[in-house]
Amino acid sequence: MTPQHDEPDNGLSRKSFLALGGALVAAGVANPFGGGAASAATAKTGAAAAATTTAAAAAAAAAASATTGGPLMNDGRFPIGLFWPPPPTQTTVARYREIAEAGFTYVHGGNYSNSDVQITTHMLRIADEAGLKVLVEDPDIKWLLKNMNVGDPAAPNTISEAELRQRITAAVNRYAPSWRAVGGRLHISSGSGDGSIGWVADGASWSDYTFAFDTEPLRTGAGGYAQAGWAFRIQDERNAYVWLLSTQGSDGKAVLKKAVFVNGNPTVTQVSLPYQLEPGKTHHVETTLSGATITTRIDGVLVDTTTDTRFTSGSAGFREAGPESAYFDNVVITGAGGAELFSETFDEGLSAWRLPSGSGYASFAGMHLYDEPSVGQLPLMAKAVAMANEAYPDALSYVNMLPGFGAGYEQAARDLDSPVLSFDRYPILASGEDLGYFENWAQVRAAALKHGRDSWVYIQSVGYANHAIPTKADILWQISISLAYGCKGIQYFTYWTPDPARGEAFTTGLITVEGKRTPLYRYSKDINRDVLAPLGKQMLGLTSTAVQLAGVAAPPAGLDPFAADGLVSAVSGDPVVLGRFVDGDDRLHTLVANYSRHERARVRLTLPAPAEAYDPRRDRWERERDGALTLDAGESVLLRAR
């Protein structure tokens, strides 16, 4: 994918690097890679190799993964992303709402948004307000993976795998939300060094009440201790009562720690408990406030009564510090007279809670770890992906592959534990189409199907070098062809037009260098909102079985000749690409895409059984009566058996 930030080799020794604490980000001038036509690298890959791969096999591969893929893979929407967002000076709520209005669901870094941690966190804050997700390109991790050797003491500029894991974990923790509703429970995965308190937003006036909940402390504290903290009569994050159920008692026994925070300074006492906290066990806690008296019961047993007059009212919530983590659930807060003030089962998110400052960003969707690695770099990419998954499983650990990568796609899909196999190839040339596009897509499709990955692609939405400025039909054609190959995520290259000083003669993207909309913005908005989002959502649950070309005597590499099935048994008329699919019930689907990005296609399909066609603009399925289709340049239609 282009343009890239190609930092120079600074020749740092391991000692020098560690002395700098990993905080360096090289400031070299980028050297964009064109990403145009790449040579065909492998033998023809057709439907026969992939037809035996089923949705069940893909589901099994996903189940074995250490990551869920995060919100981009699980929010029910078709992922529509962009690369090269507004530059830092234009990273505003208005600009990011402009992105969302055009139908995009997330953004990648780039355009200097990834040159500094503060700029990156600013982008996440803005995306939070605009309702967008972000795949973060962390500057420290990008520099590490580009410039350092890992695990080879004999090589220059080497760090250990443990050091790389520490750096990746620290980077992920900078951005990832530490409060998450997971499986109907609140999971707090970390807090600040001094501790971070979040609380019920509407509870400031509460005075006497009982705070009841279930908790499972997790052994993630330094040295393996477990601790779950709850707070009450909260004034703010620096002033509150904080009680903690901890494993840090004597002889491995549990302990109830009691901290009264005044202006951030705690006074701590503790009560020993006569049992150990068992991993995986949930405990029921009730803390009752009555005037100056605070009583606490754990699993129905009274364990403490405390008298304190410092705080007389305030909300209730939870608190973890540093690497501590715990699950919380079944919150019920009742007033002194027994009336319920608040309840929460964490099935509907966290909208009722005031989250701690520094608790991460809701817009964080994962880590964009690297762009276009070589085959020799794939083992390092596999380690980095595994480490990012370990640091935060509910996110996407993302690496984008080169065009024309051949057998590298198979290796990447096999070895990188990411649910996505992404690549870029830009086929809209000044001289015509890049016909290697089809074979490239066939290689990616085969590798993704074999290993249960979703295939994603960058489409060309900018003119540069020997590449033409795309028309609306060109944008639609790339999307239609990609969907025919089973694509599950579309990414635009680029959104903002790269500055001419970067080289490669970039001309027109969706937004000019100066920040003005081009016709491509309007084209993309119309396509994303009216076609891609609804049509893509219909296709997320489908599994590709073949990609065929009808109406051409000698299909280019990567496209198989037409073959009949139970949905479409014959095709006549202009050339069309047919993406063949099945859903989870083995019902046949076919995406019929115009082979041309210049001319309208008129075709007649022979439908041996009743079928229906999907209308994305009306978001509904309608009976297909005669199989006669007219497709504008680049257009497609999805059919299924009734």
WOTAVEN-V94012 format. One record per backbone hydrogen bond with DSSP energy under -1.0 kcal/mol. CO is the residue of the C=O (numbers start at 1). NH is the residue of the N-H. E is the energy in kcal/mol with one decimal. If there is no record, write none. Layout:
co:CO nh:NH e:E
co:CO nh:NH e:E
This chain:
co:5 nh:7 e:-1.1
co:13 nh:17 e:-2.7
co:14 nh:18 e:-2.7
co:15 nh:19 e:-2.0
co:16 nh:20 e:-1.4
co:17 nh:22 e:-1.3
co:18 nh:21 e:-1.1
co:20 nh:23 e:-1.3
co:35 nh:426 e:-1.7
co:47 nh:51 e:-2.1
co:50 nh:53 e:-1.8
co:54 nh:58 e:-1.9
co:55 nh:59 e:-2.4
co:56 nh:60 e:-2.2
co:57 nh:61 e:-2.1
co:58 nh:62 e:-2.3
co:59 nh:63 e:-2.3
co:60 nh:64 e:-1.3
co:62 nh:65 e:-1.2
co:70 nh:73 e:-1.2
co:71 nh:75 e:-1.5
co:79 nh:490 e:-2.0
co:80 nh:105 e:-3.0
co:80 nh:106 e:-1.5
co:81 nh:492 e:-2.6
co:82 nh:108 e:-2.7
co:83 nh:495 e:-2.1
co:84 nh:496 e:-2.9
co:87 nh:90 e:-2.0
co:88 nh:91 e:-1.3
co:90 nh:92 e:-1.8
co:92 nh:96 e:-2.3
co:93 nh:97 e:-2.4
co:94 nh:98 e:-1.7
co:95 nh:99 e:-1.4
co:96 nh:100 e:-2.1
co:97 nh:101 e:-2.6
co:99 nh:104 e:-1.5
co:100 nh:103 e:-1.9
co:105 nh:133 e:-1.8
co:107 nh:135 e:-2.5
co:109 nh:84 e:-1.3
co:110 nh:113 e:-1.8
co:112 nh:115 e:-1.1
co:116 nh:120 e:-2.3
co:117 nh:121 e:-2.7
co:118 nh:122 e:-1.9
co:119 nh:123 e:-2.1
co:120 nh:124 e:-2.0
co:121 nh:125 e:-2.2
co:122 nh:126 e:-2.3
co:123 nh:127 e:-2.6
co:124 nh:128 e:-2.4
co:125 nh:129 e:-1.6
co:126 nh:130 e:-1.6
co:127 nh:131 e:-1.1
co:127 nh:132 e:-2.0
co:133 nh:107 e:-2.1
co:134 nh:365 e:-2.8
co:136 nh:368 e:-2.7
co:138 nh:142 e:-2.5
co:139 nh:143 e:-2.0
co:140 nh:144 e:-2.4
co:141 nh:145 e:-2.7
co:142 nh:146 e:-1.4
co:143 nh:147 e:-2.2
co:144 nh:148 e:-2.5
co:149 nh:159 e:-2.5
co:152 nh:155 e:-1.7
co:157 nh:149 e:-3.3
co:159 nh:151 e:-3.1
co:160 nh:164 e:-2.2
co:161 nh:165 e:-2.7
co:162 nh:166 e:-2.2
co:163 nh:167 e:-2.3
co:164 nh:168 e:-2.8
co:165 nh:169 e:-2.7
co:166 nh:170 e:-2.3
co:167 nh:171 e:-2.3
co:168 nh:172 e:-2.8
co:169 nh:173 e:-2.4
co:172 nh:175 e:-1.3
co:172 nh:176 e:-2.9
co:175 nh:361 e:-2.3
co:178 nh:189 e:-2.5
co:180 nh:187 e:-3.4
co:182 nh:185 e:-1.0
co:185 nh:182 e:-3.2
co:186 nh:328 e:-2.4
co:187 nh:180 e:-2.0
co:188 nh:326 e:-1.7
co:192 nh:322 e:-2.5
co:196 nh:320 e:-1.2
co:198 nh:318 e:-1.8
co:199 nh:354 e:-3.7
co:200 nh:203 e:-1.4
co:203 nh:206 e:-1.6
co:206 nh:314 e:-3.2
co:209 nh:289 e:-3.0
co:210 nh:334 e:-1.9
co:211 nh:287 e:-2.3
co:212 nh:332 e:-2.6
co:213 nh:285 e:-3.1
co:214 nh:329 e:-2.1
co:215 nh:283 e:-3.1
co:216 nh:327 e:-2.0
co:218 nh:220 e:-2.1
co:221 nh:224 e:-3.1
co:225 nh:221 e:-2.5
co:226 nh:247 e:-2.1
co:228 nh:245 e:-2.8
co:229 nh:319 e:-2.2
co:230 nh:243 e:-2.5
co:231 nh:317 e:-2.6
co:232 nh:241 e:-1.9
co:236 nh:239 e:-1.0
co:238 nh:264 e:-3.0
co:239 nh:235 e:-3.0
co:239 nh:236 e:-1.4
co:240 nh:261 e:-2.8
co:241 nh:232 e:-1.9
co:242 nh:259 e:-3.1
co:243 nh:230 e:-2.9
co:244 nh:257 e:-2.8
co:245 nh:228 e:-2.4
co:246 nh:255 e:-2.3
co:250 nh:253 e:-2.1
co:253 nh:249 e:-1.8
co:254 nh:273 e:-2.4
co:255 nh:246 e:-2.6
co:256 nh:271 e:-2.5
co:257 nh:244 e:-2.8
co:258 nh:269 e:-2.3
co:259 nh:242 e:-3.2
co:260 nh:267 e:-1.5
co:261 nh:240 e:-1.3
co:262 nh:265 e:-1.8
co:265 nh:262 e:-2.2
co:267 nh:260 e:-2.1
co:269 nh:258 e:-3.3
co:271 nh:256 e:-3.0
co:275 nh:254 e:-3.5
co:278 nh:281 e:-1.9
co:283 nh:215 e:-2.5
co:284 nh:299 e:-3.8
co:285 nh:213 e:-2.2
co:286 nh:297 e:-3.0
co:287 nh:211 e:-3.1
co:288 nh:295 e:-2.3
co:290 nh:293 e:-2.1
co:292 nh:308 e:-2.5
co:293 nh:290 e:-2.6
co:294 nh:306 e:-3.1
co:295 nh:288 e:-2.9
co:296 nh:303 e:-2.6
co:296 nh:304 e:-1.4
co:297 nh:286 e:-2.6
co:298 nh:301 e:-1.6
co:301 nh:298 e:-2.3
co:304 nh:296 e:-2.5
co:306 nh:294 e:-3.4
co:315 nh:234 e:-2.2
co:316 nh:200 e:-2.5
co:317 nh:231 e:-2.4
co:318 nh:198 e:-2.3
co:320 nh:196 e:-2.4
co:321 nh:324 e:-2.4
co:322 nh:191 e:-2.2
co:325 nh:218 e:-2.2
co:326 nh:188 e:-2.4
co:327 nh:216 e:-2.1
co:328 nh:186 e:-3.1
co:329 nh:214 e:-3.0
co:331 nh:344 e:-2.3
co:332 nh:212 e:-2.5
co:333 nh:341 e:-3.2
co:333 nh:342 e:-1.7
co:334 nh:210 e:-2.6
co:335 nh:338 e:-2.1
co:339 nh:335 e:-3.4
co:342 nh:333 e:-3.1
co:344 nh:331 e:-2.2
co:350 nh:353 e:-1.8
co:352 nh:201 e:-2.4
co:354 nh:199 e:-1.8
co:356 nh:359 e:-1.2
co:359 nh:178 e:-2.6
co:361 nh:364 e:-1.5
co:363 nh:134 e:-3.0
co:365 nh:396 e:-2.2
co:366 nh:136 e:-2.6
co:367 nh:369 e:-1.3
co:367 nh:398 e:-3.0
co:370 nh:400 e:-1.9
co:375 nh:378 e:-1.2
co:377 nh:381 e:-2.2
co:378 nh:382 e:-2.6
co:379 nh:383 e:-1.7
co:380 nh:384 e:-2.6
co:381 nh:385 e:-2.8
co:382 nh:386 e:-2.1
co:383 nh:387 e:-2.3
co:384 nh:388 e:-2.4
co:385 nh:389 e:-2.6
co:386 nh:390 e:-2.1
co:387 nh:391 e:-2.1
co:388 nh:392 e:-2.0
co:393 nh:68 e:-2.2
co:393 nh:395 e:-1.2
co:396 nh:367 e:-1.7
co:398 nh:369 e:-2.3
co:400 nh:372 e:-2.9
co:405 nh:408 e:-2.6
co:406 nh:409 e:-1.7
co:407 nh:411 e:-1.9
co:408 nh:412 e:-2.7
co:409 nh:413 e:-2.8
co:410 nh:414 e:-1.9
co:411 nh:415 e:-2.7
co:412 nh:416 e:-2.4
co:416 nh:418 e:-2.3
co:419 nh:454 e:-3.4
co:421 nh:456 e:-2.1
co:422 nh:401 e:-2.8
co:423 nh:458 e:-1.6
co:427 nh:429 e:-1.4
co:427 nh:434 e:-1.4
co:428 nh:468 e:-1.3
co:429 nh:432 e:-1.0
co:432 nh:429 e:-2.2
co:433 nh:435 e:-1.0
co:434 nh:437 e:-1.9
co:436 nh:440 e:-2.4
co:437 nh:441 e:-2.3
co:438 nh:442 e:-2.3
co:439 nh:443 e:-2.2
co:440 nh:444 e:-2.0
co:441 nh:445 e:-2.9
co:442 nh:446 e:-2.4
co:443 nh:447 e:-2.0
co:444 nh:448 e:-2.8
co:445 nh:449 e:-2.7
co:446 nh:450 e:-2.2
co:447 nh:451 e:-1.5
co:448 nh:453 e:-2.7
co:454 nh:421 e:-3.0
co:455 nh:488 e:-3.3
co:456 nh:423 e:-1.3
co:457 nh:491 e:-2.3
co:459 nh:493 e:-2.4
co:463 nh:507 e:-3.0
co:464 nh:467 e:-3.6
co:466 nh:430 e:-3.0
co:467 nh:464 e:-1.3
co:471 nh:475 e:-2.1
co:472 nh:476 e:-2.4
co:473 nh:477 e:-2.8
co:474 nh:478 e:-2.3
co:475 nh:479 e:-1.9
co:476 nh:480 e:-2.9
co:477 nh:481 e:-2.8
co:478 nh:482 e:-2.1
co:479 nh:483 e:-2.7
co:480 nh:484 e:-2.0
co:481 nh:485 e:-1.2
co:482 nh:487 e:-2.2
co:483 nh:486 e:-1.8
co:489 nh:457 e:-2.0
co:490 nh:81 e:-2.7
co:491 nh:459 e:-3.2
co:492 nh:83 e:-2.4
co:493 nh:461 e:-3.4
co:495 nh:510 e:-1.1
co:495 nh:511 e:-2.2
co:499 nh:502 e:-2.3
co:500 nh:503 e:-2.0
co:504 nh:465 e:-2.0
co:510 nh:518 e:-2.5
co:511 nh:497 e:-2.2
co:512 nh:515 e:-1.5
co:516 nh:512 e:-2.9
co:518 nh:521 e:-1.4
co:518 nh:522 e:-1.0
co:519 nh:523 e:-2.6
co:520 nh:524 e:-2.6
co:521 nh:525 e:-2.5
co:522 nh:526 e:-2.4
co:523 nh:527 e:-2.5
co:524 nh:528 e:-3.3
co:525 nh:529 e:-2.3
co:526 nh:530 e:-2.2
co:527 nh:531 e:-2.0
co:527 nh:532 e:-2.8
co:528 nh:533 e:-2.6
co:531 nh:535 e:-2.6
co:532 nh:536 e:-3.1
co:533 nh:537 e:-1.6
co:534 nh:538 e:-1.5
co:535 nh:539 e:-1.3
co:539 nh:542 e:-1.6
co:543 nh:582 e:-1.7
co:546 nh:580 e:-3.1
co:547 nh:560 e:-2.3
co:548 nh:578 e:-2.9
co:549 nh:562 e:-1.1
co:550 nh:576 e:-1.8
co:556 nh:559 e:-1.8
co:560 nh:549 e:-2.7
co:568 nh:565 e:-1.9
co:570 nh:606 e:-2.8
co:572 nh:604 e:-2.5
co:575 nh:595 e:-1.5
co:576 nh:550 e:-2.7
co:577 nh:593 e:-3.2
co:578 nh:548 e:-2.6
co:579 nh:591 e:-2.6
co:580 nh:545 e:-3.0
co:580 nh:546 e:-1.2
co:581 nh:589 e:-2.5
co:582 nh:543 e:-2.8
co:583 nh:586 e:-2.2
co:587 nh:583 e:-1.3
co:588 nh:641 e:-2.1
co:589 nh:581 e:-2.7
co:590 nh:639 e:-3.0
co:591 nh:579 e:-2.7
co:592 nh:637 e:-2.0
co:593 nh:577 e:-3.0
co:596 nh:634 e:-2.1
co:601 nh:631 e:-3.0
co:602 nh:574 e:-2.2
co:603 nh:629 e:-2.8
co:604 nh:572 e:-1.8
co:606 nh:569 e:-2.6
co:610 nh:642 e:-2.3
co:611 nh:624 e:-2.2
co:612 nh:640 e:-2.2
co:613 nh:622 e:-3.0
co:615 nh:619 e:-1.3
co:615 nh:620 e:-1.5
co:620 nh:615 e:-2.9
co:622 nh:613 e:-3.2
co:627 nh:605 e:-2.8
co:629 nh:603 e:-2.4
co:631 nh:601 e:-3.1
co:632 nh:635 e:-2.6
co:635 nh:594 e:-3.0
co:637 nh:592 e:-3.0
co:638 nh:614 e:-2.5
co:639 nh:590 e:-2.1
co:640 nh:612 e:-2.4
